Amino acid sequence: MAKIRITQVKSKNGKPLRQKKTLEALGIRKLNHSVEHEATPQILGMVVKVQHLVKVENI
């Protein structure tokens, strides 16, 4: 399965708790932090929920 790199590019300050928890579940700790995940439907669904805060790249 393909891998994707997810990088937080906008602050989570002032965002709903659900979006903050989604970033935490993805493993993103702070601004400009990147993580790599398999492109599973679960991960892609989480990315869609916070797409305005992150940048996604295919690896």
Jmol script that loads the backbone (N, CA, C; Angstrom):
load data "model"
ATOM      1  N   MET A   1       0.835  -1.177   0.000  1.00  0.00           N
ATOM      2  CA  MET A   1       0.000   0.000   0.000  1.00  0.00           C
ATOM      3  C   MET A   1       0.888   1.251   0.000  1.00  0.00           C
ATOM      4  N   ALA A   2       0.393   2.312  -0.548  1.00  0.00           N
ATOM      5  CA  ALA A   2       1.168   3.550  -0.657  1.00  0.00           C
ATOM      6  C   ALA A   2       1.366   4.198   0.711  1.00  0.00           C
ATOM      7  N   LYS A   3       2.441   4.940   0.832  1.00  0.00           N
ATOM      8  CA  LYS A   3       2.706   5.686   2.059  1.00  0.00           C
ATOM      9  C   LYS A   3       2.473   7.164   1.787  1.00  0.00           C
ATOM     10  N   ILE A   4       2.047   7.873   2.822  1.00  0.00           N
ATOM     11  CA  ILE A   4       1.865   9.319   2.714  1.00  0.00           C
ATOM     12  C   ILE A   4       2.595  10.001   3.867  1.00  0.00           C
ATOM     13  N   ARG A   5       3.049  11.226   3.626  1.00  0.00           N
ATOM     14  CA  ARG A   5       3.671  12.047   4.653  1.00  0.00           C
ATOM     15  C   ARG A   5       2.691  13.171   4.974  1.00  0.00           C
ATOM     16  N   ILE A   6       2.371  13.318   6.252  1.00  0.00           N
ATOM     17  CA  ILE A   6       1.424  14.332   6.707  1.00  0.00           C
ATOM     18  C   ILE A   6       2.195  15.342   7.542  1.00  0.00           C
ATOM     19  N   THR A   7       2.088  16.627   7.183  1.00  0.00           N
ATOM     20  CA  THR A   7       2.790  17.697   7.878  1.00  0.00           C
ATOM     21  C   THR A   7       1.782  18.740   8.323  1.00  0.00           C
ATOM     22  N   GLN A   8       1.841  19.119   9.591  1.00  0.00           N
ATOM     23  CA  GLN A   8       0.956  20.182  10.092  1.00  0.00           C
ATOM     24  C   GLN A   8       1.505  21.524   9.640  1.00  0.00           C
ATOM     25  N   VAL A   9       0.687  22.328   8.953  1.00  0.00           N
ATOM     26  CA  VAL A   9       1.131  23.616   8.440  1.00  0.00           C
ATOM     27  C   VAL A   9       0.377  24.790   9.051  1.00  0.00           C
ATOM     28  N   LYS A  10      -0.709  24.519   9.775  1.00  0.00           N
ATOM     29  CA  LYS A  10      -1.460  25.574  10.454  1.00  0.00           C
ATOM     30  C   LYS A  10      -1.661  25.180  11.908  1.00  0.00           C
ATOM     31  N   SER A  11      -1.791  26.177  12.760  1.00  0.00           N
ATOM     32  CA  SER A  11      -1.939  25.944  14.185  1.00  0.00           C
ATOM     33  C   SER A  11      -3.281  25.311  14.521  1.00  0.00           C
ATOM     34  N   LYS A  12      -3.273  24.500  15.578  1.00  0.00           N
ATOM     35  CA  LYS A  12      -4.523  23.909  16.053  1.00  0.00           C
ATOM     36  C   LYS A  12      -5.167  24.746  17.150  1.00  0.00           C
ATOM     37  N   ASN A  13      -4.550  25.863  17.514  1.00  0.00           N
ATOM     38  CA  ASN A  13      -5.124  26.747  18.523  1.00  0.00           C
ATOM     39  C   ASN A  13      -6.460  27.290  18.050  1.00  0.00           C
ATOM     40  N   GLY A  14      -7.462  27.239  18.918  1.00  0.00           N
ATOM     41  CA  GLY A  14      -8.772  27.754  18.592  1.00  0.00           C
ATOM     42  C   GLY A  14      -9.631  26.805  17.777  1.00  0.00           C
ATOM     43  N   LYS A  15      -9.119  25.622  17.472  1.00  0.00           N
ATOM     44  CA  LYS A  15      -9.875  24.642  16.698  1.00  0.00           C
ATOM     45  C   LYS A  15     -10.658  23.738  17.659  1.00  0.00           C
ATOM     46  N   PRO A  16     -11.705  23.080  17.179  1.00  0.00           N
ATOM     47  CA  PRO A  16     -12.482  22.180  18.039  1.00  0.00           C
ATOM     48  C   PRO A  16     -11.632  21.045  18.599  1.00  0.00           C
ATOM     49  N   LEU A  17     -12.019  20.571  19.770  1.00  0.00           N
ATOM     50  CA  LEU A  17     -11.290  19.491  20.445  1.00  0.00           C
ATOM     51  C   LEU A  17     -11.189  18.251  19.561  1.00  0.00           C
ATOM     52  N   ARG A  18     -12.220  17.980  18.795  1.00  0.00           N
ATOM     53  CA  ARG A  18     -12.214  16.795  17.922  1.00  0.00           C
ATOM     54  C   ARG A  18     -11.084  16.868  16.899  1.00  0.00           C
ATOM     55  N   GLN A  19     -10.836  18.053  16.339  1.00  0.00           N
ATOM     56  CA  GLN A  19      -9.747  18.202  15.371  1.00  0.00           C
ATOM     57  C   GLN A  19      -8.392  18.078  16.061  1.00  0.00           C
ATOM     58  N   LYS A  20      -8.272  18.599  17.272  1.00  0.00           N
ATOM     59  CA  LYS A  20      -7.024  18.467  18.020  1.00  0.00           C
ATOM     60  C   LYS A  20      -6.733  17.001  18.320  1.00  0.00           C
ATOM     61  N   LYS A  21      -7.758  16.256  18.699  1.00  0.00           N
ATOM     62  CA  LYS A  21      -7.591  14.832  18.997  1.00  0.00           C
ATOM     63  C   LYS A  21      -7.249  14.033  17.734  1.00  0.00           C
ATOM     64  N   THR A  22      -7.783  14.451  16.596  1.00  0.00           N
ATOM     65  CA  THR A  22      -7.468  13.776  15.337  1.00  0.00           C
ATOM     66  C   THR A  22      -5.998  13.961  15.000  1.00  0.00           C
ATOM     67  N   LEU A  23      -5.476  15.182  15.157  1.00  0.00           N
ATOM     68  CA  LEU A  23      -4.051  15.419  14.917  1.00  0.00           C
ATOM     69  C   LEU A  23      -3.200  14.580  15.865  1.00  0.00           C
ATOM     70  N   GLU A  24      -3.623  14.505  17.118  1.00  0.00           N
ATOM     71  CA  GLU A  24      -2.898  13.709  18.108  1.00  0.00           C
ATOM     72  C   GLU A  24      -2.912  12.228  17.727  1.00  0.00           C
ATOM     73  N   ALA A  25      -4.056  11.743  17.246  1.00  0.00           N
ATOM     74  CA  ALA A  25      -4.169  10.340  16.846  1.00  0.00           C
ATOM     75  C   ALA A  25      -3.299  10.031  15.629  1.00  0.00           C
ATOM     76  N   LEU A  26      -3.104  11.021  14.772  1.00  0.00           N
ATOM     77  CA  LEU A  26      -2.222  10.844  13.620  1.00  0.00           C
ATOM     78  C   LEU A  26      -0.749  10.855  14.035  1.00  0.00           C
ATOM     79  N   GLY A  27      -0.460  11.318  15.245  1.00  0.00           N
ATOM     80  CA  GLY A  27       0.915  11.349  15.734  1.00  0.00           C
ATOM     81  C   GLY A  27       1.600  12.679  15.525  1.00  0.00           C
ATOM     82  N   ILE A  28       0.829  13.702  15.153  1.00  0.00           N
ATOM     83  CA  ILE A  28       1.395  15.029  14.919  1.00  0.00           C
ATOM     84  C   ILE A  28       1.409  15.784  16.241  1.00  0.00           C
ATOM     85  N   ARG A  29       2.589  16.244  16.659  1.00  0.00           N
ATOM     86  CA  ARG A  29       2.737  16.871  17.964  1.00  0.00           C
ATOM     87  C   ARG A  29       2.726  18.390  17.925  1.00  0.00           C
ATOM     88  N   LYS A  30       3.339  18.976  16.902  1.00  0.00           N
ATOM     89  CA  LYS A  30       3.454  20.437  16.866  1.00  0.00           C
ATOM     90  C   LYS A  30       3.528  20.919  15.425  1.00  0.00           C
ATOM     91  N   LEU A  31       3.523  22.209  15.254  1.00  0.00           N
ATOM     92  CA  LEU A  31       3.557  22.829  13.938  1.00  0.00           C
ATOM     93  C   LEU A  31       4.821  22.403  13.186  1.00  0.00           C
ATOM     94  N   ASN A  32       4.670  22.112  11.910  1.00  0.00           N
ATOM     95  CA  ASN A  32       5.744  21.654  11.015  1.00  0.00           C
ATOM     96  C   ASN A  32       6.274  20.263  11.346  1.00  0.00           C
ATOM     97  N   HIS A  33       5.580  19.528  12.193  1.00  0.00           N
ATOM     98  CA  HIS A  33       5.967  18.148  12.492  1.00  0.00           C
ATOM     99  C   HIS A  33       5.385  17.238  11.416  1.00  0.00           C
ATOM    100  N   SER A  34       6.172  16.291  10.933  1.00  0.00           N
ATOM    101  CA  SER A  34       5.733  15.366   9.886  1.00  0.00           C
ATOM    102  C   SER A  34       5.714  13.937  10.407  1.00  0.00           C
ATOM    103  N   VAL A  35       4.749  13.176   9.902  1.00  0.00           N
ATOM    104  CA  VAL A  35       4.676  11.750  10.198  1.00  0.00           C
ATOM    105  C   VAL A  35       4.381  11.008   8.902  1.00  0.00           C
ATOM    106  N   GLU A  36       4.761   9.737   8.859  1.00  0.00           N
ATOM    107  CA  GLU A  36       4.492   8.910   7.691  1.00  0.00           C
ATOM    108  C   GLU A  36       3.553   7.785   8.096  1.00  0.00           C
ATOM    109  N   HIS A  37       2.544   7.539   7.263  1.00  0.00           N
ATOM    110  CA  HIS A  37       1.564   6.483   7.505  1.00  0.00           C
ATOM    111  C   HIS A  37       1.272   5.764   6.199  1.00  0.00           C
ATOM    112  N   GLU A  38       0.765   4.548   6.322  1.00  0.00           N
ATOM    113  CA  GLU A  38       0.212   3.840   5.177  1.00  0.00           C
ATOM    114  C   GLU A  38      -1.083   4.554   4.795  1.00  0.00           C
ATOM    115  N   ALA A  39      -1.390   4.596   3.522  1.00  0.00           N
ATOM    116  CA  ALA A  39      -2.591   5.288   3.035  1.00  0.00           C
ATOM    117  C   ALA A  39      -3.806   4.368   3.138  1.00  0.00           C
ATOM    118  N   THR A  40      -4.203   4.048   4.374  1.00  0.00           N
ATOM    119  CA  THR A  40      -5.383   3.216   4.593  1.00  0.00           C
ATOM    120  C   THR A  40      -6.627   4.096   4.590  1.00  0.00           C
ATOM    121  N   PRO A  41      -7.794   3.523   4.401  1.00  0.00           N
ATOM    122  CA  PRO A  41      -9.021   4.329   4.428  1.00  0.00           C
ATOM    123  C   PRO A  41      -9.225   5.054   5.758  1.00  0.00           C
ATOM    124  N   GLN A  42      -8.791   4.445   6.865  1.00  0.00           N
ATOM    125  CA  GLN A  42      -8.947   5.077   8.169  1.00  0.00           C
ATOM    126  C   GLN A  42      -8.078   6.335   8.270  1.00  0.00           C
ATOM    127  N   ILE A  43      -6.828   6.229   7.848  1.00  0.00           N
ATOM    128  CA  ILE A  43      -5.911   7.363   7.902  1.00  0.00           C
ATOM    129  C   ILE A  43      -6.376   8.462   6.946  1.00  0.00           C
ATOM    130  N   LEU A  44      -6.788   8.096   5.740  1.00  0.00           N
ATOM    131  CA  LEU A  44      -7.239   9.090   4.772  1.00  0.00           C
ATOM    132  C   LEU A  44      -8.487   9.812   5.266  1.00  0.00           C
ATOM    133  N   GLY A  45      -9.363   9.102   5.972  1.00  0.00           N
ATOM    134  CA  GLY A  45     -10.543   9.739   6.552  1.00  0.00           C
ATOM    135  C   GLY A  45     -10.180  10.742   7.615  1.00  0.00           C
ATOM    136  N   MET A  46      -9.170  10.418   8.429  1.00  0.00           N
ATOM    137  CA  MET A  46      -8.706  11.351   9.456  1.00  0.00           C
ATOM    138  C   MET A  46      -8.087  12.586   8.814  1.00  0.00           C
ATOM    139  N   VAL A  47      -7.348  12.384   7.733  1.00  0.00           N
ATOM    140  CA  VAL A  47      -6.713  13.505   7.042  1.00  0.00           C
ATOM    141  C   VAL A  47      -7.772  14.446   6.468  1.00  0.00           C
ATOM    142  N   VAL A  48      -8.848  13.893   5.936  1.00  0.00           N
ATOM    143  CA  VAL A  48      -9.918  14.728   5.377  1.00  0.00           C
ATOM    144  C   VAL A  48     -10.508  15.640   6.447  1.00  0.00           C
ATOM    145  N   LYS A  49     -10.635  15.157   7.669  1.00  0.00           N
ATOM    146  CA  LYS A  49     -11.221  15.943   8.751  1.00  0.00           C
ATOM    147  C   LYS A  49     -10.349  17.124   9.171  1.00  0.00           C
ATOM    148  N   VAL A  50      -9.038  17.033   8.921  1.00  0.00           N
ATOM    149  CA  VAL A  50      -8.133  18.128   9.307  1.00  0.00           C
ATOM    150  C   VAL A  50      -7.353  18.640   8.097  1.00  0.00           C
ATOM    151  N   GLN A  51      -7.920  18.498   6.906  1.00  0.00           N
ATOM    152  CA  GLN A  51      -7.196  18.861   5.685  1.00  0.00           C
ATOM    153  C   GLN A  51      -6.836  20.338   5.623  1.00  0.00           C
ATOM    154  N   HIS A  52      -7.557  21.196   6.349  1.00  0.00           N
ATOM    155  CA  HIS A  52      -7.247  22.621   6.350  1.00  0.00           C
ATOM    156  C   HIS A  52      -6.055  22.950   7.253  1.00  0.00           C
ATOM    157  N   LEU A  53      -5.568  21.969   8.012  1.00  0.00           N
ATOM    158  CA  LEU A  53      -4.444  22.175   8.921  1.00  0.00           C
ATOM    159  C   LEU A  53      -3.168  21.470   8.471  1.00  0.00           C
ATOM    160  N   VAL A  54      -3.284  20.561   7.512  1.00  0.00           N
ATOM    161  CA  VAL A  54      -2.141  19.725   7.140  1.00  0.00           C
ATOM    162  C   VAL A  54      -1.860  19.769   5.648  1.00  0.00           C
ATOM    163  N   LYS A  55      -0.637  19.326   5.318  1.00  0.00           N
ATOM    164  CA  LYS A  55      -0.226  19.135   3.922  1.00  0.00           C
ATOM    165  C   LYS A  55       0.093  17.652   3.784  1.00  0.00           C
ATOM    166  N   VAL A  56      -0.381  17.046   2.678  1.00  0.00           N
ATOM    167  CA  VAL A  56      -0.190  15.608   2.459  1.00  0.00           C
ATOM    168  C   VAL A  56       0.627  15.413   1.197  1.00  0.00           C
ATOM    169  N   GLU A  57       1.653  14.540   1.296  1.00  0.00           N
ATOM    170  CA  GLU A  57       2.494  14.206   0.152  1.00  0.00           C
ATOM    171  C   GLU A  57       2.547  12.700  -0.010  1.00  0.00           C
ATOM    172  N   ASN A  58       2.533  12.238  -1.240  1.00  0.00           N
ATOM    173  CA  ASN A  58       2.746  10.810  -1.504  1.00  0.00           C
ATOM    174  C   ASN A  58       4.236  10.515  -1.464  1.00  0.00           C
ATOM    175  N   ILE A  59       4.573   9.354  -0.944  1.00  0.00           N
ATOM    176  CA  ILE A  59       5.991   8.964  -0.863  1.00  0.00           C
ATOM    177  C   ILE A  59       6.242   7.833  -1.838  1.00  0.00           C
TER     178      ILE A  59
END
end "model"
wireframe off; spacefill off
backbone 0.3
color backbone group
